[in-house]
Amino acid sequence: MIELLVVMLILSVLAVLVLSSIDTVNQIARSKDAGRITNVLQLGRGLSAYYVARNGQFPAQNNLWISTLKNSKEIANIPENPSYSLLGGGFPGCGTSANEDDWCYATSGSAAVTFAPLNAKMNNDKCSGMGGQAYTVYATRAGRSGIMCAPPQADETGQNFIE
């Protein structure tokens, strides 16, 4: 009888350790997503400032668009790479949009978006019926950021934001 109680105690301790480690991974993913959301907002505001300062022109849609914002002093620092290895799957890509250091960008000439895929289960669960991948997006046409369940188009108005 004592042996059974000892085994149950050991299994309980192991279960607590496993559950707490899973939560730690998701906590780290949520923290990284918060950084991604903040950085996309910073990049989006830099795009809007660039557009105003350059009489209605956005940076070229290429893999140096963030460097262009930095060199024109519209942003102070180039954001750190968002790092997608934590929960597996890696970086899902930018589709047809420009990619500089895993930050995505698209422009139609009169509007632009910058976005990054989110990694935390909590964020991707919001898109479970719509493809399962959440993105943090800044849309210059909307003048704000939000979360979407698909890569945005350059002329996104914010109507597709789920949050």
C-alpha positions as CSV (number, residue, x, y, z in Angstrom):
1,M,0.0,0.0,0.0
2,I,2.8,2.4,0.9
3,E,4.6,1.6,-2.4
4,L,1.4,2.5,-4.3
5,L,1.2,5.9,-2.6
6,V,4.9,6.6,-3.3
7,V,4.4,5.8,-7.0
8,M,1.3,8.0,-7.1
9,L,3.3,10.8,-5.4
10,I,6.2,10.5,-7.9
11,L,3.8,10.5,-10.9
12,S,2.0,13.6,-9.5
13,V,5.3,15.4,-9.1
14,L,6.3,14.5,-12.7
15,A,2.9,15.6,-14.0
16,V,3.3,19.0,-12.3
17,L,6.8,19.4,-13.8
18,V,5.7,18.5,-17.3
19,L,2.7,20.9,-17.1
20,S,4.7,23.7,-15.8
21,S,7.4,23.3,-18.5
22,I,4.7,23.4,-21.2
23,D,3.3,26.6,-19.7
24,T,6.8,28.1,-19.6
25,V,7.2,27.6,-23.4
26,N,3.9,29.2,-24.1
27,Q,4.7,32.1,-21.7
28,I,8.0,32.7,-23.7
29,A,6.0,32.5,-27.0
30,R,3.5,35.1,-25.7
31,S,6.4,37.3,-24.6
32,K,8.0,37.1,-28.0
33,D,4.7,37.9,-29.7
34,A,4.3,41.0,-27.5
35,G,7.7,42.1,-28.8
36,R,6.6,41.3,-32.4
37,I,3.4,43.4,-32.0
38,T,5.4,46.3,-30.6
39,N,8.0,46.1,-33.4
40,V,5.4,45.9,-36.1
41,L,3.7,49.0,-34.7
42,Q,7.1,50.8,-34.6
43,L,7.8,49.8,-38.2
44,G,4.3,50.8,-39.3
45,R,4.6,54.3,-37.8
46,G,8.0,54.6,-39.5
47,L,6.4,53.7,-42.8
48,S,3.7,56.4,-42.3
49,A,6.3,59.0,-41.3
50,Y,8.4,58.1,-44.4
51,Y,5.3,58.4,-46.6
52,V,4.6,61.9,-45.3
53,A,8.2,63.1,-45.4
54,R,8.6,61.8,-49.0
55,N,5.5,63.4,-50.5
56,G,3.4,60.2,-50.8
57,Q,6.1,57.6,-51.5
58,F,6.8,54.4,-49.5
59,P,10.1,52.6,-49.5
60,A,10.6,50.1,-52.4
61,Q,9.2,46.7,-51.7
62,N,12.5,44.8,-51.4
63,N,14.7,43.2,-48.7
64,L,16.2,46.5,-47.6
65,W,13.0,48.3,-46.7
66,I,13.8,48.5,-42.9
67,S,17.3,49.7,-43.7
68,T,15.7,52.4,-45.8
69,L,13.6,53.5,-42.8
70,K,16.6,53.5,-40.5
71,N,18.8,55.4,-43.0
72,S,16.1,58.1,-43.5
73,K,15.8,58.3,-39.6
74,E,12.1,57.3,-39.6
75,I,13.0,54.6,-37.1
76,A,15.8,54.7,-34.5
77,N,16.8,51.1,-34.5
78,I,16.3,48.0,-36.7
79,P,14.2,45.6,-34.6
80,E,15.7,42.3,-33.6
81,N,14.8,39.3,-35.7
82,P,11.6,37.9,-34.4
83,S,13.0,34.3,-34.0
84,Y,10.4,31.6,-34.8
85,S,12.1,28.4,-33.5
86,L,10.6,28.2,-30.1
87,L,7.3,26.3,-30.8
88,G,8.5,24.6,-34.0
89,G,7.4,25.1,-37.5
90,G,9.8,27.9,-38.1
91,F,9.1,31.2,-40.0
92,P,6.0,30.7,-42.2
93,G,7.2,33.3,-44.6
94,C,6.0,36.6,-46.1
95,G,4.3,35.2,-49.2
96,T,4.8,37.6,-52.1
97,S,5.7,40.5,-49.7
98,A,9.2,41.8,-49.1
99,N,11.1,40.2,-46.2
100,E,13.9,41.9,-44.3
101,D,15.1,39.9,-41.4
102,D,11.7,38.1,-41.1
103,W,9.7,41.3,-41.0
104,C,7.3,41.4,-43.9
105,Y,6.3,44.5,-46.0
106,A,4.0,45.1,-48.9
107,T,3.0,48.4,-50.7
108,S,0.6,49.3,-53.4
109,G,2.1,52.7,-53.8
110,S,-0.7,54.5,-52.0
111,A,-0.9,52.2,-49.0
112,A,1.4,49.8,-47.2
113,V,1.4,47.1,-44.6
114,T,4.1,45.6,-42.4
115,F,3.4,42.3,-40.6
116,A,4.9,39.3,-38.8
117,P,3.4,35.9,-38.0
118,L,2.6,35.3,-34.4
119,N,3.8,32.2,-32.6
120,A,1.9,31.8,-29.3
121,K,-0.9,29.2,-29.1
122,M,-3.2,31.8,-27.5
123,N,-2.9,34.0,-30.6
124,N,-3.1,31.3,-33.2
125,D,-6.2,29.8,-31.5
126,K,-8.0,33.0,-32.4
127,C,-7.6,31.9,-36.1
128,S,-8.3,28.2,-35.6
129,G,-11.3,28.2,-38.0
130,M,-9.5,30.5,-40.5
131,G,-6.2,28.8,-41.3
132,G,-4.7,28.7,-37.8
133,Q,-1.9,31.3,-38.4
134,A,-2.3,34.7,-36.7
135,Y,-0.4,37.8,-37.9
136,T,0.3,41.1,-36.3
137,V,-0.3,43.8,-38.9
138,Y,0.1,47.5,-39.2
139,A,-1.9,49.0,-42.1
140,T,-1.1,52.5,-43.1
141,R,-4.6,52.9,-44.7
142,A,-6.2,52.1,-41.4
143,G,-3.5,54.0,-39.4
144,R,-3.4,51.3,-36.8
145,S,-2.3,47.8,-36.0
146,G,-4.2,44.6,-35.3
147,I,-4.3,40.9,-35.6
148,M,-5.3,39.1,-38.8
149,C,-5.7,35.4,-39.7
150,A,-4.1,35.7,-43.1
151,P,-1.2,37.6,-44.6
152,P,-2.6,41.1,-45.4
153,Q,-2.8,42.8,-48.8
154,A,-1.0,46.1,-49.2
155,D,-4.2,48.2,-49.2
156,E,-5.6,46.6,-46.0
157,T,-8.2,48.9,-44.4
158,G,-8.3,47.2,-41.0
159,Q,-11.7,45.6,-41.6
160,N,-10.1,42.2,-41.5
161,F,-8.6,42.7,-38.1
162,I,-10.0,40.3,-35.5
163,E,-8.5,42.2,-32.6
